[in-house]
Amino acid sequence: MSALAPTRPVEPGLNGRLGRTGVPLLVARLLLGGMFVWMGLAKSGYPELALKKAGVWDRPTVKSVRTSGYVELGGPVDFLKLIREYQMFPDAAWGLLNFTAVAIPWIEVLCGLLLIFGVGVRGAAGLLFALLIVFTTMIVVRGLRIHHADAIPFCAVKFNCGCGAGDVLICRKIPENLALAALALFCLFSRATRLCLRKQIIPAAPTAPTTA
């Protein structure tokens, strides 16, 4: 009986080799994490407070950025008002409304920082994916409500969604959220561990010696 020839290991393709470098995951982490750190801080009120304390709030450059329509700095009170527009909770549940307005911005900041530094990547990405799905659904529902109430084309619907960018067209915001959700899914299911700080903080567990 002839011996079986040893099988050669299959060489990974270009995508596999690129994935092992950790670069695609790093790019996704920085994009997604950076976006959520910014969106969370924009709703927290701290950038506005810091700019005012630094005395640059009314400088022409800062003012032009604030009024550009792409950036909106607010605080928990402003975010609370926007949440009420979505009719997520009854007005009687004021405690839950207040907690949501305060907690969500800092959850976004925390998850964004975890992604940027590569610690708890899957947990942070999973939580952000869930938030994106919930808020995108709420944006669509509110857009449909405005579309029917005002009898205007759906893609002409424009409102402040509470994402730190001011008034945006709904047909621009939905693809943006779906792109962020795709990045979150990539971070969630990627097996790459290179270029992640967690690998430096928590070394791999030593393998048990095999006994003959």
C-alpha angles and dihedrals in degrees: 000000000000119000117247114253113245112258118238116234113254111249113231116246126241092277091050094049092046091048092052091058089065091226097119090049091046091053091048091047094050094046096046095038094046092050093051095044088054095044092048094048091045089059096042097068094230098111090053091047092048093048092049092048090049089053095236100105094102098038113124095244094049092042092051090053092047093051097040093098092238098082129046123177117200143143140241091281092055091046090049090056091051092049090054089056089063091056090223094152134017115264089246089067091072093144092057091045092052092046091050092049092052100037104045097062092052092044087055092048093047094047090045092053092047089054094047093052095038099240120135089356097166095046093047093045092048093051093047091048090054091049091049093051092048095047094042089054090049091049091052092048093049091045091053090049092054091042092057097038096049097031093229129137113277093238090052091061110113129177143139105275094187094249097122096258101094121228111359134177110255093227088058096044098050095057090045091054092046090052090051089048089053090052090049091052091049090052090045096054102031113114095200116121102173118109089024119125091215089071089059095044098043111033119206115273113258115253117245114251114255118238122220 
